[in-house]
């Protein structure tokens, strides 16, 4: 879009030259140039607004992705923390206790 800025300026210079030399259709030339400049300015404003909306939409989707990741992490940790498995014998209790301690240390380190 910014590349057309040179064309708009070139047209303005041509318009000014034609009008200053007293071209017979100076009024229409000036009106056309004004219309082109207005349309171009409007287009730039629309483009900037669209770009801002796209940036905001990207941020929104990044937020949603992060929320999904955190929810998955919480679900995973809840499954481990909420386990009702207490073991069936001393060895199983020791293994379960060790697993829970490892989980606690990992959990603390992830925060």
C-alpha positions in Angstrom: 0.0 0.0 0.0 2.8 2.4 0.9 4.3 1.7 -2.6 1.4 3.6 -4.1 2.3 6.7 -2.2 4.8 7.6 -4.9 2.2 7.2 -7.6 -0.2 9.4 -5.7 2.5 12.1 -5.4 3.4 11.7 -9.1 -0.3 12.2 -9.9 -0.4 15.3 -7.6 2.6 16.8 -9.4 1.1 16.1 -12.8 -2.2 17.6 -11.7 -0.5 20.7 -10.3 1.4 21.0 -13.6 -1.7 20.7 -15.8 -3.7 23.1 -13.6 -0.9 25.7 -13.4 -0.6 25.7 -17.2 -4.2 26.5 -17.4 -5.5 23.2 -18.8 -9.0 23.5 -20.2 -10.3 20.7 -17.9 -8.5 22.0 -14.7 -11.6 21.8 -12.6 -12.2 18.1 -13.4 -8.5 17.3 -13.0 -8.4 18.9 -9.6 -11.6 17.1 -8.5 -10.2 13.8 -9.7 -6.9 14.3 -7.8 -8.8 15.3 -4.6 -11.0 12.2 -4.9 -8.0 10.0 -5.5 -6.2 11.4 -2.5 -9.3 11.0 -0.3 -9.8 7.4 -1.4 -6.1 6.6 -0.8 -6.2 8.2 2.7 -9.4 6.2 3.5 -7.7 3.0 2.2 -4.7 3.6 4.4 -6.9 4.2 7.4 -8.9 1.0 6.7 -5.7 -0.9 6.2 -4.3 0.3 9.5 -7.5 -0.6 11.3 -7.5 -4.0 9.8 -3.8 -4.5 10.8 -4.7 -3.5 14.4 -7.6 -6.0 14.4 -5.4 -8.8 13.1 -2.8 -8.1 15.7 -5.5 -8.1 18.5 -7.0 -11.3 17.0 -3.6 -13.0 17.0 -3.1 -12.0 20.7 -6.5 -13.4 21.5 -5.7 -16.8 19.8 -2.3 -16.9 21.6 -4.2 -16.3 24.9 -6.6 -19.1 24.1 -3.8 -21.4 23.2 -2.0 -20.6 26.5 -5.3 -21.2 28.4 -5.7 -24.6 26.8 -2.1 -25.5 27.6 -2.5 -24.4 31.3 -5.8 -26.3 31.5 -4.2 -29.5 30.1 -1.3 -29.0 32.6 -3.8 -28.6 35.5 -5.8 -31.7 34.4 -2.6 -33.7 34.2 -1.5 -32.6 37.7 -5.0 -33.1 39.1 -4.9 -36.7 38.0 -1.7 -37.4 39.8 -2.5 -35.3 42.9 -6.1 -36.7 43.2 -5.1 -40.3 42.9 -6.7 -42.6 45.5 -4.0 -45.2 45.1 -2.4 -45.7 48.6 -0.8 -49.0 47.9 -1.6 -52.6 48.8 1.6 -53.5 50.6 4.7 -51.8 52.1 6.6 -51.9 48.8 3.7 -50.4 46.9 3.2 -47.7 49.5 6.9 -46.9 49.3 6.8 -46.7 45.5 3.6 -44.6 45.6 5.2 -42.3 48.3 8.3 -41.9 46.2 6.3 -41.1 43.1 4.2 -38.5 45.1 7.4 -36.8 46.4 8.9 -36.7 42.9 5.6 -35.1 41.7 5.7 -32.5 44.5 9.2 -31.5 43.8 8.5 -31.4 40.0 5.3 -29.4 40.7 7.2 -26.8 42.9 9.9 -26.5 40.2 7.4 -25.9 37.5 5.9 -23.0 39.3 
